[in-house]
Amino acid sequence: AVPRGLGLLGASMTSNVEKFLAREDELRLARKFCDDQAVLGAKASFEEKGVRKFASSRIKRESEMAAEEVECLNYEVTQRRRACLKEFYEQQQAMYEEELSALGLTLVKERL
């Protein structure tokens, strides 16, 4: 509604003011959206950094655990091999002594 006495000039001014205010509201909403997006981006970046740090620490921890497990397995395999070889040599020694005994020979063992 145009106040009386302004005529067409007043109507166009009122229209311009309304357009200006509408444009200002639009710009304010756009700025708010941009600010919200910046905050959201900062939060996402922070979260991503935390996830990456957690993942890298998890990978490091898992690799350390894997290395420790390999070390334990190597020790266990070594112990088993030693036990198997010891048993094998004892069997070979017993078989050799039996063969010598069958031939009427003996084996002199030195005790240390």
C-alpha positions as CSV (number, residue, x, y, z in Angstrom):
1,A,0.0,0.0,0.0
2,V,1.3,3.3,-1.1
3,P,0.8,6.3,1.3
4,R,-1.3,9.0,-0.2
5,G,0.4,11.8,-1.9
6,L,3.4,9.9,-3.1
7,G,2.0,8.7,-6.4
8,L,3.9,6.5,-8.9
9,L,7.3,7.7,-7.6
10,G,6.4,6.5,-4.1
11,A,5.1,3.2,-5.4
12,S,8.4,2.5,-7.2
13,M,10.4,3.5,-4.1
14,T,8.4,1.2,-1.9
15,S,8.9,-1.6,-4.4
16,N,12.6,-0.9,-4.5
17,V,12.8,-0.9,-0.8
18,E,10.9,-4.2,-0.6
19,K,13.2,-5.7,-3.3
20,F,16.3,-4.4,-1.4
21,L,15.0,-5.9,1.9
22,A,14.2,-9.2,0.2
23,R,17.6,-9.2,-1.4
24,E,19.2,-8.5,2.0
25,D,17.3,-11.4,3.6
26,E,18.4,-13.6,0.7
27,L,22.0,-12.6,1.2
28,R,21.8,-13.0,5.0
29,L,20.5,-16.5,4.5
30,A,23.2,-17.2,2.0
31,R,25.9,-15.9,4.4
32,K,24.4,-18.0,7.2
33,F,24.4,-21.1,4.9
34,C,28.1,-20.4,4.0
35,D,29.0,-20.0,7.7
36,D,27.2,-23.2,8.6
37,Q,29.0,-25.0,5.8
38,A,32.3,-23.6,7.0
39,V,31.6,-24.9,10.5
40,L,30.5,-28.2,9.1
41,G,33.6,-28.4,7.0
42,A,35.8,-27.7,10.1
43,K,34.0,-30.4,12.1
44,A,34.4,-32.9,9.2
45,S,38.1,-32.1,8.9
46,F,38.5,-32.5,12.6
47,E,36.7,-35.9,12.5
48,E,38.6,-37.1,9.5
49,K,41.9,-36.2,11.2
50,G,40.9,-38.1,14.3
51,V,39.9,-41.1,12.2
52,R,43.1,-41.0,10.3
53,K,45.1,-40.7,13.5
54,F,43.2,-43.6,15.1
55,A,43.6,-45.7,12.0
56,S,47.4,-45.1,11.8
57,S,47.8,-45.8,15.5
58,R,45.7,-49.0,15.1
59,I,47.8,-50.1,12.1
60,K,51.0,-49.4,14.1
61,R,49.7,-51.3,17.1
62,E,48.6,-54.2,14.9
63,S,51.9,-54.4,13.1
64,E,53.8,-54.4,16.5
65,M,51.5,-57.2,17.7
66,A,52.1,-59.1,14.4
67,A,55.9,-58.7,14.8
68,E,55.7,-59.9,18.4
69,E,53.6,-62.9,17.3
70,V,56.1,-63.8,14.5
71,E,58.9,-63.6,17.0
72,C,57.1,-65.9,19.4
73,L,56.2,-68.3,16.6
74,N,59.9,-68.3,15.5
75,Y,61.0,-69.2,19.0
76,E,58.3,-72.0,19.2
77,V,59.3,-73.4,15.9
78,T,63.0,-73.4,16.9
79,Q,62.2,-75.2,20.1
80,R,60.1,-77.8,18.3
81,R,62.8,-78.4,15.7
82,R,65.4,-78.9,18.4
83,A,63.1,-81.4,20.2
84,C,62.5,-83.3,17.0
85,L,66.2,-83.3,16.1
86,K,67.1,-84.5,19.5
87,E,64.6,-87.3,19.4
88,F,65.7,-88.2,15.8
89,Y,69.4,-88.3,16.9
90,E,68.5,-90.4,20.0
91,Q,66.6,-92.9,17.7
92,Q,69.5,-93.0,15.3
93,Q,71.9,-93.6,18.1
94,A,69.8,-96.4,19.6
95,M,69.4,-98.0,16.1
96,Y,73.2,-97.8,15.6
97,E,73.9,-99.4,19.0
98,E,71.4,-102.2,18.2
99,E,73.2,-102.9,14.8
100,L,76.6,-103.0,16.6
101,S,75.2,-105.3,19.2
102,A,73.8,-107.6,16.6
103,L,77.3,-107.8,15.1
104,G,78.8,-108.5,18.5
105,L,80.4,-105.1,18.8
106,T,79.9,-102.4,21.4
107,L,80.1,-98.7,21.4
108,V,82.2,-97.0,24.1
109,K,80.5,-93.8,25.4
110,E,82.4,-91.2,27.1
111,R,80.5,-89.3,29.8
112,L,81.3,-85.7,30.1
